[in-house]
Amino acid sequence: MQRLISYFFGMAFVPQSKFKWIAIIGLFTSAAASLTLGWMFGGGFLLLTLCSLVARRTWLHKHPSREELSGESKQTATERLRKHLAANQTASSDQSLVEGMLSQKRYALLLRKQIVENLSQEEFNQTIEQLSEAMAILPEGEVMLGADSRSDSNDLFGDAISNPVNKILRVGGAYLDRHPVTNAEFFQFIQGGGYEQMAIWDQEIWPGVLNFVDLTGESGPRLWSDGIFAEGEENLPVVGVSWFEARAYARWVGKRLPTDAEWVKAGSWPVKLANSTGGRIQRRYPWGDTLDRRRCNLWGSGPDRIVDIEEFADGVSAGGVYQLIGNVWEWTSSNFSENNLIHGQINLPMPMRTIRGGAFDTYFDNQSTCQFQSGENPAARKHNIGFRCAISLCDLTTNYVAIADSQPVAEAETSTEEVAV
């Protein structure tokens, strides 16, 4: 009898809903048994039953069931999303079209020649200011891609094994984002209908866009829930996005993904030596030639997670670009090809795209240099791959004077004709 009572007491403390009725039956059975035994052996069993009922109620109050917990979490996330959208709608209702585009970080579109002529002087100044704050200039020049001659050939996954044969490429002038694209910025893309605008997606991936969903089936990065990032992570680099998603976002804001050569040039900042045929100084890291773990978020030197884009500011490049090394790998627009590998060809399972820079969980030091190149399936949506955007200097109009001068001249000619008449 005592074992039977103990069994039902144990069932009474099981929080799962499927055991709810078993627990209730157990409680009533144990209560009836305790009453019977209480007449025979005193009130000890009755007191124990009453205590178990109180304990059961208290425990459930502090530890809701799994179903109740998931429902509460989803309701909290949904409510937060609703408030976020309501705030955005309220703000956008009082904004002009230009202000709305600036709030979405789409300043590059406003500086296209076809559009910039319609901006007022004040709007133009605001756009240029946002461009200068968000992007760094990458000057025209040559960069060497390939193996790092200073790497140890005995190192596992050394640069000489994983990188193409050295080659010199010339890079045109461009702008490059100072920071990786954040969760908050990518959220603007989703709210702007980015996943519904097929014109900004590569045609080859059109059938697969419906597969780019979060944990709850909403369009968005793989690790989000209910169409929004986790609370407090708005300033973290967005991850869990494929190369195709990164490319679509870049088009939406009027930019593109950087080429492999542009990315390497931004980090290594090559300087051609005078009186030299092909000689140049090229950094191994954005800050110099020695790995300094205080300047980057890598395995063993960071908090073992993705951090805010403002952290590790000491690792900034000579051109003013942050977190090129560590925190998250970054997609580039270039193909990852096996044809030029030093140690012969390898069989790739599919066409791959290049990723650069290493991440918070990158273990090998040789994978965290400006020269190291790795490849990934363009449809992959990994927890440690993000991206930043670029745009060529020639694609933007950054001089308002020439545009402004044309308007007064037209007004003067009109005024002269009126006098002549």
Secondary structure by P-SEA (a helix, b strand, c coil): caaaaaaaaaaaacccccaaaaaaaaaaaaaaaaaaaaacccaaaaaaaaaaaaaaaaaaaacccaaaaaaaaaaaaaaaaaaaaaaaaaaaaaccaaaaaaaaccccccccccccccccaaaaaaaaaaaaaccccccccccccccccccccccccccccccccbbbbbbcccccccccccaaaaaaaaaaccccccccccccccccccccccccccccccccccccccccccccccccccaaaaaaaaaaacbbbbcaaaaaaaacccccccccccbbbbbccccccccccccccccccccccccccccccccccccccccccccbbbbcccccccccccccbbbbccbbbbbccccccccccccccccbbbbccccccccccccbbbbbcccccccaaaaaaaaaaaaaaaaaaaaac
